């Protein structure tokens, strides 16, 4: 579950950066 949460945050940051 923690890994999924971390991946979600990473994806969100990438979208915000773009």
Sine and cosine of phi, psi and omega as CSV:
sin_phi,cos_phi,sin_psi,cos_psi,sin_omega,cos_omega
0.00,0.00,-0.70,0.71,-0.01,-1.00
-0.86,0.51,-0.66,0.75,-0.01,-1.00
-0.88,0.47,-0.67,0.74,0.00,-1.00
-0.87,0.49,-0.70,0.72,0.00,-1.00
-0.88,0.47,-0.71,0.71,0.00,-1.00
-0.88,0.48,-0.68,0.73,0.00,-1.00
-0.89,0.45,-0.63,0.77,0.00,-1.00
-0.88,0.47,-0.69,0.73,0.01,-1.00
-0.90,0.44,-0.69,0.72,-0.02,-1.00
-0.87,0.50,-0.69,0.72,-0.01,-1.00
-0.90,0.44,-0.67,0.74,-0.01,-1.00
-0.89,0.46,-0.70,0.71,0.00,-1.00
-0.88,0.48,-0.66,0.75,-0.01,-1.00
-0.88,0.47,-0.69,0.73,-0.01,-1.00
-0.90,0.43,-0.68,0.74,-0.01,-1.00
-0.90,0.43,-0.64,0.77,0.01,-1.00
-0.90,0.44,-0.62,0.78,-0.01,-1.00
-0.98,0.18,0.00,0.00,0.00,0.00
